[in-house]
Structure formats: structure tokens, C-alpha cells
């Protein structure tokens, strides 16, 4: 059977509108989407899809259910096969195993943690409203902040009494096990020492998308600066902070209805906006925005407005989030707040009508926001201005839809007074680099257990260098253009961009993939170039042409004088599309991939030889090892061939 973790991953990914949309043309009508039912003939649409509920329903023939049910019905598949179908659609690896006692225990543990979390939420709420301590401290605090009772109850906000283990003792008395109190993080236990994790804190329950309580955020009421202001539940089987958005359960219906989601940082930002009548709002709970959180929003809308604090930290947070949201194909706007304000304080400073008007008047397209922000103070500084243009274009480059990218480039060209052709060229460079990075990541993940270094098995030494042409082309690029800059790489520590030259790129990639030439002369050239790479006065051509080893000197002279052997990449019908030095950002990664493909083909031949040799020796273990290696290498070969637009590689 498919294990429970994989099933949950499939169910989380399978958005009902996305799944049904592969077979039915859907149009939005109110909070739902409608279309012609695929299960019976009809001319008037009666087939409804509810993104909020995650279901479909045909009011003509009566069929309905979840994403899995739809695939089962439409494709005539069993439940398990429908899960496999969805896993394939969303590129999810299916892990299978028979349910054993451990699996049953894991499922029961998860349910027990959900039950104890629901008990805790009810306990905290009762304490807030019924106990003297809760009313005098917790409820007074919330009302002083202007929070209405209906909002407090809507979000299930409560209070954990200040004491050693008041909540834990109540849970034990009700029959809950210490094991689950610990697993959910509600209780901390050290030998005989027991304490409530959230003692003396206001409690904000965090609901999953289905409405069940999966974790908590606790705010201290103490003035002690050494105590953390907010404390969250630790990671558990039911709570994964990076996959959760605070308020998503309360907001999902409004998000669909408004076809927009406001994204803020904190718990009280959400509650205050709800109190002002804006219910389509969620928070990242003080963490850096994650891909999983963005995809959770995308289940309900493709439009996001980011509202972060008006200080520098808030602005930086919104800037970091913009590119991630854009990359998921979501339309992004930004709502800047006055300096010193946050969504909580700002929404409480005006009426609901004034707030709605402020939002309408001030939310702005991300490109205008980013341009205005980054242009400040760099108008007369050409270098800073060039970096600004690269920064903005890098945001546009991640947008998956070509038409949307094109429209943003036009706007960017107008705002920055830069020709569109220049911006398109920058986009092309960035996309080539991005694709190259993606391919490298996939290859290295596949080859974690497979040594790519050329080490012939069973003394299988090739008569000729299998990568001779590609390696010679790499050497030519290294010698002619070693110091030419081809990519900009952002330093994660300070956010500044550093240029990467041809030599650094080629040598680092060869080293990362452990690609070592079987030609001794070529190997020496790469090694010596690496040794001299930090020497600013190093003249590569002069060094190797005048090398003491005559074989190396001859090889370099030949390489520099010969015609391009891999010219198909940049030639078209016998004529150059562009000058060679103009397309190094495309050419260098492609030649490296060509070289890698040759290596892979050679290693596949080695693995085939190994399988035959091991089979002859009746070594079943070795046969199995070589077969695993062969399968991984073939996967990488298909990956590279697909990226290079080839069906196979020929000698």
C-alpha cells in the first residue's frame, strides 16, 4: 500500500480546480466554479467545483466528491491507482509499504495528538472566559488592545494560566497521556520535572485547513525582555510551521469570494484586519515565507497583496517574498504602510471604511513598488542603477507565464527608461542560468550514490578519450574567455551580487561533478589553470603555449587554431546568429552539459560491461549494484538529452 505520508502529500497537492480543470473548462461564478459535467451530456452547466471545500458536485447527475473521487470516476481507476495518477501529475514519488503495527500506531498517534490539541484549545478558552486569572489578565489585555469579543471567539483565542503545570494536570485528570502532551509540545518533561510550555501566555490556536487545531502560538504578557515575546509549538507529526498559514481556515471562503489574499506577518495582524471587515487575510506566523505556504494560498486564489511592517525589516521581508510568490505564477501587489506602523496598529488607527479606502488607493504593483524603493538615491550612480535594473529584471525572470513577463518588461522599460531589447537580453541570461542550475540539482540528486569520476571498471580503459571534442571546446572557452563575466550571483549574507567569470564557472562545475579527463595533457591544463586562477597577472594563453611540456604546448596551439566542433549550438544554417563572446552565458553551460552527457554515455557503457562481467562470474550482488548504477545513469542521460534537445548522443 501507499504509505500515509505519501497519501497526505498527494491530497495536499491535488487542488480540486486544478485536477478537474484538466478535463473540464471551468468558469468562476460567485464563490464556486462551474462547467459542463463530464459524466453526462448537458448543454447548461450544472457541474460545480468548490475550492474552499475541495469538492465537486454535479446537480444534474448527482456525482460528487474529492479530487481523488473525480479521477476514480473519470478515469475508471481504483482508489490506489487514482492516487498514483495524481502523484504522477504532481511529480510526487510514491512510497509504498504494507500497513504494519507501526503504521497503525503512527496513524493513531497523529489522531491522539489532534485530540489533545483540541482539548488544550478548549481549556485555554475556558480559562480566558471563566477563571479569575484569565479574565483579569488575559481578557483585560485583549480588550485594552481593542479586540472585540466576537473576534476573540472566532479565532478561539485563550489564556494559559501562570503556574507550573496547571494545563498538564487538567489534561492528565481528563485521561490524556503524557506521551501526547509531550509530542504536541504542550508539556515539557525532564525526568521528574514537568512544566506547561505556554504558562502565563495568551494562546492563539493554529488551525489546519480543515479546521482542526494543530498547534499554538503563545504571546507573553511579561515585561521581562529576556523572555521571548512569542513562543510557537515545536514541529510535530501534526504541525509543520513551514506548511501552515495562520488564519487560513477562517479566511479561505473570503479569499475565494474576493479572489485575493492579503499576506501579513503576525497573529494580531490577522485578527485586527478581520475586525476591520477584511477577512481574506493570512499570516506566515513570523517566519520567512515558504513555497509550501505560497502553494497553500494558490489553492484559493492567484492574487496576493503583501502587507508588511513599514520599517526596514518589514520592507526587506516583503522584498524576499515577492520573487517566491511570482515564481509560483501568482499576481503580486504590495501595500506599503507608513513608517513605524504594522497591519495591527494601522488597522486599529482608523475606521473599517477608511482602511478599505487606504488599501484601494495605495496597494501597488510589485514592479512599481520595487522600482520606486530601489531607485531612491541611485539616479546619478550608473553602477548602482545597473544593479537595480538587474535586481528588478531578476524578479520578472521568475514569472512562468511568458505573456505576463512581456507586459512587466514593457512597464519596467518605461519606468527605468531602458530599451526593452536590453531587458530581454538580461532575462535570457537569467533564465539560462536558472535552467542550468535546475538541471545540475536534479543530476546531483540522482547521482548522490553514483561516482561520476571516470574510473574504468574491470580495467575498461577507452582507446580514445570519449569526451575529446567537448573537453577541447571547454579548453578553448577557458583560454579565450576565462576572465569574461557571464553570471551574477547574489551573496545570501549581504544581498550583494558578485560576478562569475567563465574560468570560475567551468572549473567549479568540473570539480563539483568530479569530471576528470582521461587525456593526461587536458587534465594537466585544467589543474594548472585552477592553481593560477587567483593570480590576476596570469596569462593563460601565454602560459600554456610556452609550456615546458611540448605535448601541452602543441595541444593548446591546435585548440586555439581549430574551428569550433560544437558550433551547432550557436550556428544556424551556416551563419552566426551572434558573436561568440555575446552568448557565453548560453554557450558555456551548454558545452559543459554536452561534455557531461558524453561522460554519462561512457559510464553507461562501463556499467553494461560490469553487468556482463559480474553475471559471468555469478556475482549476484555485483550485478545488482551495476544495475542500480545503470538505471541512475540512464535517468541522468534522459534528463540531459531532454534539456539539450537530443534523443541520443552519437560518437
N, C-alpha and C positions, 0 to 999 in steps of 0.2 A: 504494500500500500504506500501511498504518498505520505511522507511524514507531516505532522501537524504544522511545523514551522513553514514548510513549503506551501501548504494549503493556505495558510494565513497570508503569506506573501502574495499568492495568486489572487486571493479575494481582495486584498488591499489595492492591488494594481488594476484589477478589472473594473474600470469605471463603466457603469451601465450605458451611458450615452455613447461612449467610445466603442464599446462592444457592439451594441445594436446598430450604431452608425455605419458599421462595415457592411450592413445588409439593407438598412432602411434609411431613406432620406428623411431626416428629422427637421422640423421647424419649431421654433420656440413659440409657445402660447402660454402667457402668464408664467406660472412657476414650473410648468411642465414643458415637455417637447412632444410633438405629435407627428404621425406619419401613417402611411398605408400599411396595414397589417400584412406581414409576410406569410402568415399561416392560413389566410383565407382571402378570397377575391373580394375587393371592395373598391369603390370609387370615391367615397367620402372617408377621410381619415378618422379612425376610431382607436388607433393604436397609440397609447400614451406611455411616456417614459418620465419617471420622476428621479432626478439626480439626487435630491435630498434624501429620499427613501431608498435609493439604489435598486428600484424595481421597475418592471414594465407591466402593462396591463392593456389587453385589447377588450374594449367594451362591446365589440361585435361578436367575436367567437369565444371570449371568456378566458383565453390563455393569459398567463401572467407568471411572474417570478423574478428571480435574480439574474445576474449575468450568466452564471453557470446554467441555470434553468433554460435561458434563452438558447445557449449553444447546444445543450442537450436536445432541445426541441427542434431547432432549426437544422442542425447537422446530424440528427438522429444518433447521438452518442450517449454512452453511459456517463454516469457522474464522473468517474475517474478519467475517462477519455476526454470529457469536456474540460476538466481541469488541465489535462495535458495540452489540449488545444489552446487554452488561454495562456498557459505557461510559455508555449511556443510564440504566441503573439507578442508577449511582453518580455521575451528573451530571459525567462526565469529558468534556472537549472532545477530540474525535478529530482529531488532526493527521495528515494523510496526505501521503505522497510516495513516489515510486518509489525503490527502493534503488539508490543510485549508488555509485561507488567510495568516496566519503566515508563513506557509511553502512556499507559493508563494513569500511572501515578502523576506524570507531568501534567496531563490534562486536568486531573483532579486538583493538583496543586494550584494551577492557574485559577480555577474556579474558586477555590478556597481563598486565594488572595483577593479576588474581586469581592467576595462576600465580606471579608474582614474590612476591606476598604470602605464598603458601603455602610458597615456598622460604624466605623470611625467617623464618617461624614455625618451620620445621624447623631452620633454622640456629641461632636463638636457643635452642631447646630442647636441641639438641646441645651448645651452648656451656655451658648450665647444668649438664648432667649429665656431660659428657665432658672439658671443659677445666679446667685447674687454677684459672684466674681465676674461671670460673663456679662451681665447687664451693666455693672458699674464700670468695668474696664473695657471689654470688647465692644459692646453695643454703643457705649458713650463715644468711644473713639470713632466708630464708623459714622455716627450721626454728626459728630463735630466736623468730619470731612464732607458733610453734606450728602451722604449716601442715604437714599430713601429705603424704607423697609421692604418695598416690593422688589427692589434690585438685590438687596441682601438675600431675600428668599429665592429669587430667580436663580442666583448663582450658588446657592447653598452655602454661603459664607458662614463660618462658625468660629469657635474660640476653644483652644486647648488650655485647660486650667493650669495655672502656675503651680507646679508641685513635682514631686519626684516621678511618680508612676500612676497618676490618677486614671488616665485613659487606659493604660495597660491593665490595671487591676479590674476596671469595669469590663474590659473585653474578656479577661480570664474568667470572671464571675459569670459571664454570659455563655461560657463554654468554648470560646475561641482558643486555639492552640498558640503557644508562644512561637512555634516554628513559623507560622504565617504572619504574626505580628513583626517578627524579625525580617522575614523575606520582603515584606512590603516597606520596611524601613520605618514603620510607625513606632517601633520599640528598639532600643539599643540595649543589648545584653552582653555583659562581660563577666564571665564566671558567675558569681552570685549577685553582681551589681546590675540593676535594671533601672532604666530611665525612659520616659517618654521623649522621643526625638523633638517634638514640637512644643514642649512645655512653655506656657506663657505667650503663645503666638496667636495672631489672627490667622485663621485657616481658610485658604482658597482651594476648594476641591477641583481637581483637574479631571474633566470627563473625556472619555473616548468618543468617537464619532457616533456610537450607538447610544450614548448617554450614561454608560456605567462609569463609576468613579475608578480611576486607575492610578491616581497619585495626588499629591498635595503640594501647595506652596504655602509656607508659613512666614508671616511678617512679624518681626519682633516689635514690641511696644516699649522696649527698654531704651533709655538714652545712652547706654554704655556703648561707646564707639568700637570696643573690641568685639562686640557681638555682631555677627553677620545680620544685615538688615533683612534679607530674605534667605530662607532655607527650603530647598526642594527635596522631595522624595528621592532616594537613590535609585539607580537603574534596577529594574526587577523584571520578572517574567511578564508582567502586565504593563510596565511603564518604561518607555524608552523616550527620553526627553527630546531627542533629535527628530522624532517622528510625530510629535504631538504639538497641537496648537491650542493654547488656552482660549476657551470660548467657542470652539468650532461647533460643538453640539448646539449651543444656544444661537449661533449665528447662521448655520447652514441654510435654513429656509430663507432668511433675509438676503443672503448672498445670491441665491438663485433668483429670487424675485427682483433684486436690484441689478443683477448681473455685474456685480462689482464687490470686491472685498477690500476693506481698509486693514492695513497691517501695522500694528503698533508693537511696543516692546513689553509692557508690563500688565499685570493683572488689573490694577486700578485704572489704567488707560482704557481697558475694555469696559469695565463696569461704568465708568463715568460717561463714555460715549453712548452706551446703552441708555443711561439715564437721560441723555440729551436727545434720545429718539433715533440714534444711529446704531442699528443692531447688526449690520453686516460688517462686523469688526472682529478680528482675532489677534492674538499676541504670540510672539515667539518666546515668551516667558523669560526674557532677559538673556537668552542665548543667541549666539550668532545664527542667522537664518541658514537652514539646511535645505538640500534638494528634496528630501522626503517631505518637509513641511510645505514647500512650494507645490509639490505634486498633489498634496492633500488639498490645497486651495484650488488647484486646477480641476479637481473633480466637480467643482461647483461653478466656476467662472474662469474666463480668460482675461479678466480685467482687475488689476491690482493698483491701489493707491497706497504708497508707503508714507506713513506719518511717524516721524521720529522726533526726538527732542531737538530744541532749537540751538543747543550748544554744539561745539566742535565734535564731541564724541558721537552725538546723535547724527550729525551730518555724515561723518565717516561711516557709521553703521548703515545709513541709507544708501551710501555710495557702494558699499560692499554688496548689499543685497540686490541692487539694480541689475547687475550683469547676470547673476544667478537666475533671477526671475525672467529676464529677457531670453536666456538660453533655453528655457522651457516653453518658449513660444507664447508667453503671456504679455499682454499690453501693460506697460508700466507708466504710472504717473506718480508725482511726488508732491506732498503737501508740506511746504516749509512752514514752521511755526516761528513766532517771534523769539528772539534770543532769550534764554532763561526759562522758557515755557516748555512743558511737556503736554501730551494729549489730556492727561488727567487734570492738571491745573488750568489749562487753557479752556477746556470744555466747561469747567465749573465757574469760569470768569464771565460767562455770557449766557444768554438765553438759547434755547434749542433753535429758535428761528435765526438768531444771529450767527450761531455756529454753522448751520446749514448754508447760510449765505456766504460765510467766510470760506468754506470748503469749495463752493461753486466758483467763487471769484479767484481763489488762489492756488488750487491744485493745477499743476503744470506738467506738460510732457517732459519725460526724463531728459531728453536731449537739450531742451531749453534750460532746465534746472542745472544740468551738469555744465553746460557751456557758460552760463552766467556765473556759476560758482567758481569755475576754474579760470575763466578769463580775467577775473579780478586781479589787477596788478601785473599782468604779463603782456599787455597790448604792445608795449615798446621793447619787449625782450624776445628776439626771434627764436632763440633756443628753447625758452620756456613755452613759447607759443607752439613750436613744433611738437614738443612733448604733450601739450594739451590736445592737439589735433590727434595724435596717436592714441591718447587715452580715450577720447570720445569715439574714435573710429573702432577701437577695440571693443567697446560696448555694442556698437552697431553690428560688428562682425559676428557676434554670438547668436544673433537673431536667426532662427532657422528658415523663416519664410523669405524668399528672395524678393517678392514684391514689397513687403514691409521694409526690408533692408534698403531697397531702392528709394522708397519715399523718405526714409530717415536720412539717407545720404544727401538727397536734394535739400532737405531742411538744414542739414549740417553745412552744406556748401554755402547756403545763403547766410547763415548766422556767422560763419567764420570767414566768409569772403575767400573761399578756396575753391579752385576748379574741381568739378565732380570727378574728372579723369584722375586727378591726383588722389582723391579719396578712394576711388575704386581700386587703384593700384595698391594702396595700403591695405584695403580689405582683402585683396587677393593674397598678399603676403601673409597676413594673419591667418587666413583660412587654410592655406597650405601648411603653415606651421602647426595649426590645431589638428588637422587631419594626420599629419606626420606623428604628432605626439600620441594621438589616439591609437594609431596602428602599432607604435612602439610599445605602448602599455599593454595592448592585447597580446602581442607577441611574447613579451617578457612574462606575462601571467601564465601563458600556455607553456612556456619553456622553463618554468621555475625548477623543475626536476630534470631538465634535459640540458646537458652541457653543449653549448653551441661552438665551443672551441674545436678547431679541426684537429682531431686526434684519431687517425685511421684505426679502425678495429680489425683484428686478425691480420695485422701488417698490410692492410689495404692502402697502399701508397699510390696516388694517382700518377700516371705517366706525365701528365701536363697539369699545370695549375688550372683548376676548374673555374676560377674567378679572374683569370688573367686580364681579360678585356676590361672588366669593371674596375679592378684594382688599378690598372694603368690609368683609367679615366679619373679615378679618385686622386691619384698622384698628380695628374695634370692640373686638376682643380686646386689641389693643395699648393702646388708650386706657383701657379699663375695668380691665384686669388686668395692665398692664405690669410691675408690681413683685411680682406674686404668684409664689411659688416653685412649680415644677412637677416638677423632677427633681433628683436628687443625682448629681453626677459625681465620681468618685474621681480625685484628683491622683496620677499614677503616680510622682512624685518622693518624696512623703512619705506616701502612702497615706490622706491625709485627704480627706473628702468636702466638696465645695463645691456650694451650691445654685444652680440655674439658674432664672432668672425668665422670664416669658412674653416680655418685650421682648428679652432677650438671645437667647432661642431663635429667635424669629421673624426678627429682623434678621440673625442669623448664618446662618440657613438660606437666606434670600433672597440674601444676599451669596455664600454658597458655591455656589449654583446659578445665580448671575448673572441672577436673575429681576428684570427691570426693567419697571415698569408703562408701558404706552403712554399712560396718562392722566397729564398733567403735574402735576395737583394731588395725585394719590395719590403720585406719585413724590417730590414735594417733602416731603410729610408723612413718608414713610419716611426720607428723607435727613436732615430736620431732627431727627426723633426720634433718629436714630443720633448726630448731633452732640451732643445734650443728654443722651445715655444715661448718662454718667458723673456728671452733676450730681444730687446727692442731693435738691436742693430743686426739681428740675424737676417742674412740674405740667402734664402733657401736655394734659389736657382744657382747662385754663385757657389754656394757650399757644395751642392751635390754634383754640379757639372765638373768642378775641380776636385772631386773626391779622390782620395788615395787609392780606393778600390776601383780598378778600371771597369769592372762589371757594372758597378753602380753609376759611374760617370757615363758609360755608354747607354745604360737603360734610361737615365734621365734625359740625355740628349735625344734619344729616339722618341721618348714620350712627348717632349716639347715640340718636336718637329712633325709628328704624325698627325693625320686627320682624325677627327672625332669618330670613335667607334660606336658610341651610343647616341648618335645625333638624331635618331628617330623621335626622341622626346621633344626636341626643340626645333626640328625641321618640319616643314610642311610643303609637300610637293616640290622638294628640291631647293626651296628658298628659305632663308631665315625669317622667322616671324619677328624676332627681336634680337638685339645684340646679346651675345652670351653673358656678358657681365651684368646685363639688366635683369636676368631671370635666375640669378644664383639662388635666390630664396626658394625657387621651384626645382632647379636643376640638381643642387647638392643633395637634398633629401631623396629625390628620385633615383639618383645614381647609387646612393647608399642602399636603397631598397632593392635595386637591381642586383647589387653585389650580395646582399643578404639572401636574396632568392636563389642565387647560384650556390651559396653555401648550403642553404637548406636542401636543394636538389642533390648536392653531393652527399650530405648527411643521410638523406633518404636512401641513396644507393648503398651507403655503408650499413644502414640498418637492415636493408634487404639481404645484403651479404651476410650479416650477422645472424639473421633468422635462419638462412640456409645452412650456415656452418654449425649453428647450435643444434638444429634439427638432425644434421648428420651425426653429431656427437651425442644425440639423445639427451641433451641437457634442457629439460622442460622449463626450468627456472630462467635460464638464459633466453630461451625462445620467448617467454612471457615478457621479460624485460625489454627485449628488442622490439616486440610487437607494440608495447606501450609507447616506446620512443618513436616508432614508425608512425603511429596514429597522431601523436602530438605534432610531429614534423609535417605530416600531410595537412593538418589543420592550419598550421602557420603558412604552408605553401599556398593553400587556397585563399587565405587572408591577404597575402602579398599579391597574388595573381589578380585578385579582385580589385585591390587598390591600384595596381599598375595597369589594369585593363587588359590583362592577358589571360588566356585559357591555359597555357602551359608555358614552360620555358624550354627553349631549344639550345642545343650546343652550337 
